[in-house]
Amino acid sequence: MAEKEMRNFALRDKDGNEIGVFTGKAPRQAALKAANRGHTDIRLRERGTKKVHIFTGERVQIKKPKDAPAWMPDEIWKPKVKKVGMEYLDKSAADVEKIVVVKRKK
């Protein structure tokens, strides 16, 4: 069985500027990494495609697991993300980006 390859996702700010790159096999994995760094409005453009995955994220402090090593602190940060939807960037003839929004059903 073939293993999934790692993909790169560029983190975009509200103006559409790419401010960081996160790697993962799935968009959610990259979103968890972004949330763990403190980002809450997460828009990840998949490199090589015109897809933009939209997540809301947070990180909360929880108690360490019972089987955790002794060096681990009593409380650790845990990221949480929720997928809101997807957008597709569409390049027109004038090289202006149009955004097509696809909302996810609950």
C-alpha positions in Angstrom: 0.0 0.0 0.0 1.4 3.4 -1.0 2.1 5.9 1.8 0.7 9.4 1.5 3.2 12.0 0.6 3.8 15.1 2.7 2.1 18.2 1.2 2.9 21.9 1.8 0.3 24.4 2.9 0.9 28.1 2.9 -0.7 30.1 5.7 -2.4 33.2 4.4 -3.4 36.3 6.4 -6.6 38.3 5.9 -5.1 40.3 3.1 -4.1 37.1 1.2 -0.3 37.4 1.9 1.4 34.1 2.6 3.0 34.4 6.0 4.2 30.8 6.7 4.3 27.2 5.4 3.2 24.2 7.3 3.7 20.6 6.2 1.4 17.6 6.6 -0.2 14.7 4.9 -3.6 16.3 5.2 -4.8 19.9 5.6 -6.0 19.3 9.1 -2.6 18.2 10.2 -1.1 21.5 8.9 -3.9 23.4 10.6 -3.2 21.8 13.9 0.5 22.9 13.6 -0.6 26.5 12.8 -3.1 26.5 15.8 -0.4 25.3 18.1 1.6 28.3 17.2 -1.3 30.6 18.2 -3.1 31.3 14.9 -6.9 31.3 15.2 -8.1 32.3 11.7 -6.4 29.7 9.6 -6.5 29.8 5.8 -4.1 27.3 4.2 -3.5 27.3 0.5 -2.3 24.0 -0.8 0.9 24.4 -2.8 0.5 23.5 -6.4 -3.3 23.9 -6.4 -5.8 26.7 -6.2 -7.5 25.3 -3.1 -7.6 27.3 0.2 -8.7 25.3 3.3 -10.4 27.4 5.9 -10.2 26.5 9.6 -10.9 28.1 13.0 -8.4 27.2 15.6 -7.4 27.5 19.2 -5.1 26.0 21.7 -6.1 25.1 25.2 -4.2 24.0 28.3 -4.9 20.5 29.5 -3.3 18.3 32.2 -0.6 16.0 31.0 -1.5 12.4 30.2 -1.1 9.8 32.9 1.5 7.9 31.0 3.6 11.0 30.2 7.3 11.1 31.0 8.5 12.7 34.2 10.2 15.7 32.3 6.8 16.8 30.9 5.2 19.8 32.7 1.9 19.3 34.6 -0.1 21.2 31.9 0.5 21.2 28.2 -1.0 23.0 25.2 -3.3 21.1 22.9 -4.4 22.5 19.5 -8.0 22.3 18.3 -9.3 23.1 14.8 -12.6 23.0 13.0 -12.9 23.1 9.2 -15.2 25.9 8.1 -15.0 25.3 4.3 -12.9 25.7 1.2 -12.2 28.4 -1.3 -10.9 28.1 -4.8 -8.6 30.8 -6.2 -9.4 31.5 -9.8 -7.0 33.4 -12.0 -8.8 35.5 -14.6 -7.4 37.0 -17.8 -6.4 40.1 -16.0 -4.4 38.1 -13.4 -6.8 39.2 -10.6 -7.6 36.6 -8.0 -11.3 35.7 -7.7 -12.4 33.8 -4.7 -15.1 31.1 -5.0 -16.4 30.1 -1.5 -17.6 26.5 -0.8 -19.2 26.2 2.7 -19.3 23.0 4.5 -22.6 21.5 5.7 -23.0 20.8 9.4 
